Amino acid sequence: MKVSFIIPCFNEIKTIRQAIEEVKILDFEKEIIVVDNCSTDGTREALKDLETTDMQIVYQDKNYGFGRSIQIASSLATGDFIYIQFADLEYELNKCYKMLSIAVRDNLDAVFGSRLSSKIMNESFFITISKKPSFLATFITTYLINKWYDYQFTDIIGSKFYRTSSLRKVIPKTNGQGFDFELVSIMCKRKFRIKEIEVGYTPRNNPGEKKIKPYHMINALWALIKVRWLG
């Protein structure tokens, strides 16, 4: 089975080289597709130095958003499956081996990687939120998906592994930060076969560098509501 590794990036000069190298050493039949959202911090120039015949790089002329990056890359993908490799290296990449194994064995449309370990989930809600307030958005959106569509996820915001043919059936046209929430909502509303595994998670050393901001919660909730009631 061939896996297409999609690496969307915007201003990730500190980690983009490592993000690509970590994919290259994986023992997969694979391809790498990088989409740069018009970076201005040197990422674009670094990518040009890394260009090889075994990697596709798309240079966008402006920052169209995360959603547009996945739309473009998924249209170019030739793999049986797609893994989204975030350039900030927050997610444990080696779990993609297990994701592929489970997806093939159980004929799944997607495998989600949960950042919320058993230890975290066994703590009180308020203790968890006090330690990491950003998890509030995860709890709210995951709760709504589970309640509306009868799934048992712990984290719909974590890493993602898709069957390419399944993704292409439902990929949203949303360009911005609501894209991932809309995609998950559509897949769940249509009762796609999805399982979840636990993945390691290492937050950025400098939270200020994160591209997701607290106000993006509005985009997330709107995406969920739109699919639920207007889709």
C-alpha positions in Angstrom: 0.0 0.0 0.0 1.3 3.4 -0.9 0.9 6.4 1.4 0.9 10.0 0.3 2.4 12.2 3.0 1.0 15.7 2.8 3.0 18.5 4.6 1.2 21.8 4.7 3.3 24.7 6.0 3.4 28.4 6.6 6.4 30.0 8.3 7.9 26.8 9.7 11.6 27.5 9.0 12.6 26.0 12.3 11.1 22.5 11.6 10.3 22.1 7.9 13.6 20.3 7.1 13.1 17.9 9.9 9.5 17.3 9.0 10.5 16.2 5.5 13.4 14.1 6.7 11.3 12.2 9.2 8.9 11.2 6.4 11.8 10.3 4.1 13.2 7.7 6.5 9.8 5.9 7.0 9.8 2.4 5.7 6.8 2.8 3.4 6.0 2.9 -0.3 5.3 6.6 -0.2 5.3 10.0 -1.8 5.8 13.5 -0.2 3.7 16.5 -1.2 4.5 19.8 0.4 2.3 22.8 0.1 3.8 26.1 1.1 1.2 28.9 1.9 3.5 31.7 0.8 5.8 31.6 3.8 7.8 34.8 4.5 10.3 33.5 7.2 12.7 31.6 4.9 10.6 28.4 4.7 10.0 28.9 1.0 13.7 29.3 0.3 14.6 26.3 2.4 12.1 24.2 0.4 13.7 25.3 -2.9 17.0 24.0 -1.5 15.4 20.7 -0.7 13.7 20.1 -4.0 14.2 16.6 -5.4 12.6 14.4 -8.0 11.0 12.2 -5.3 9.0 15.1 -3.7 6.4 17.5 -5.0 6.4 21.0 -3.7 3.5 23.5 -4.4 4.3 27.1 -3.8 1.1 29.2 -3.4 1.1 32.8 -4.3 -0.7 33.8 -1.1 -1.8 32.2 2.2 -5.0 30.6 1.2 -5.3 28.6 4.4 -4.9 25.0 5.7 -8.0 23.8 3.8 -6.8 24.9 0.4 -3.4 23.1 1.1 -5.1 19.8 1.7 -7.4 20.2 -1.3 -4.5 20.8 -3.6 -2.3 18.1 -2.2 -5.0 15.5 -2.1 -5.8 16.1 -5.7 -2.2 15.4 -6.6 -1.9 12.3 -4.3 -1.3 8.9 -6.0 -1.2 6.9 -2.7 -3.9 4.5 -1.4 -3.9 6.5 1.8 -3.1 10.0 2.9 -1.3 11.1 6.1 -1.2 14.7 7.1 2.2 15.5 8.5 2.1 18.8 10.3 5.3 20.7 9.8 5.5 21.8 13.5 6.3 18.1 14.5 3.8 18.1 17.4 2.4 14.6 16.5 4.2 11.3 16.9 4.8 10.3 13.2 5.7 6.7 13.8 2.1 5.9 14.7 1.3 6.1 11.0 2.5 2.5 10.8 -0.3 1.4 13.2 -2.7 3.7 11.4 -2.0 2.0 8.1 -2.2 -1.5 9.6 -5.6 -0.8 11.2 -7.0 1.0 8.2 -6.2 -2.0 5.9 -7.2 -4.7 8.4 -10.6 -3.1 9.2 -11.3 -1.5 5.8 -11.5 1.9 7.4 -12.1 5.3 5.7 -10.0 7.1 8.3 -7.9 6.7 11.5 -7.7 9.6 13.9 -4.8 10.1 16.3 -5.8 11.3 19.8 -3.5 13.5 21.8 -5.5 12.8 24.9 -3.8 10.0 26.6 -5.6 7.6 29.0 -3.9 9.5 31.9 -5.3 12.8 30.8 -8.8 11.4 30.2 -8.8 9.9 33.7 -8.1 13.2 35.3 -10.9 15.6 36.2 -12.1 17.8 33.4 -11.2 21.0 35.3 -7.7 19.8 36.2 -7.0 19.0 32.5 -8.3 22.4 31.3 -6.3 24.3 34.0 -3.1 22.6 32.8 -3.8 23.2 29.1 -6.7 25.6 28.4 -6.6 25.0 24.6 -8.0 21.5 25.3 -11.4 23.2 26.0 -12.0 23.5 22.2 -11.1 19.9 21.8 -13.5 18.7 24.4 -16.4 20.9 23.1 -16.0 19.9 19.4 -15.4 16.3 20.2 -18.4 16.1 22.5 -20.7 17.6 19.8 -19.4 15.1 17.1 -20.0 12.2 19.5 -23.4 13.4 20.6 -24.7 14.2 17.1 -23.3 11.2 15.2 -22.9 8.5 17.9 -19.1 8.1 17.8 -16.8 7.6 20.8 -13.9 9.8 19.9 -11.7 11.5 22.5 -10.0 14.0 20.2 -11.2 15.1 16.7 -8.4 17.6 16.4 -5.4 15.3 16.4 -3.5 13.6 13.6 -5.3 12.2 10.6 -4.9 9.2 8.3 -7.3 8.9 5.4 -8.2 6.4 2.7 -7.6 8.6 -0.4 -10.7 7.5 -2.3 -12.9 8.2 0.8 -11.4 11.6 1.4 -12.0 12.7 -2.2 -15.7 11.9 -1.9 -16.2 14.5 0.9 -13.4 17.0 0.9 -14.9 20.4 1.7 -14.3 23.6 -0.3 -13.5 25.6 2.9 -10.0 27.1 2.7 -9.5 28.3 6.3 -9.3 26.9 9.8 -12.8 25.4 9.7 -11.8 22.9 7.1 -10.7 20.1 9.4 -13.9 20.3 11.5 -16.1 20.4 8.5 -14.4 17.4 7.0 -14.7 15.4 10.2 -18.3 16.4 10.5 -19.2 15.3 6.9 -17.4 12.0 7.4 -19.3 11.3 10.6 -22.6 12.4 9.3 -22.2 10.0 6.4 -21.2 7.2 8.9 -17.8 6.6 7.5 -15.8 3.8 9.1 -13.4 5.6 11.5 -11.3 4.4 14.4 -9.1 6.3 16.8 -5.7 5.4 18.4 -3.6 7.2 20.9 -0.6 9.2 19.6 2.2 11.0 21.3 2.0 14.8 21.4 4.7 17.4 22.0 3.4 21.0 22.0 5.6 23.7 20.6 8.1 25.3 22.9 6.7 28.7 22.0 2.8 28.6 22.0 2.8 32.0 20.3 4.1 30.3 17.1 0.9 28.2 16.8 -1.2 29.0 13.7 -4.4 28.0 15.5 -5.6 30.9 17.7 -8.4 30.9 20.3 -10.7 32.9 18.1 -10.6 30.0 15.5 -13.0 28.2 17.9 -15.8 30.3 16.2 -14.8 28.8 12.8 -14.8 25.3 14.2 -18.2 25.6 15.8 -19.7 27.2 12.6 -18.3 24.3 10.5 -19.9 21.8 12.8 -23.2 23.6 12.9 -23.2 24.1 9.1 -22.8 20.4 8.4 -25.3 19.3 11.1 -28.1 21.7 10.3 -27.5 23.2 6.8 -25.5 20.4 5.0 
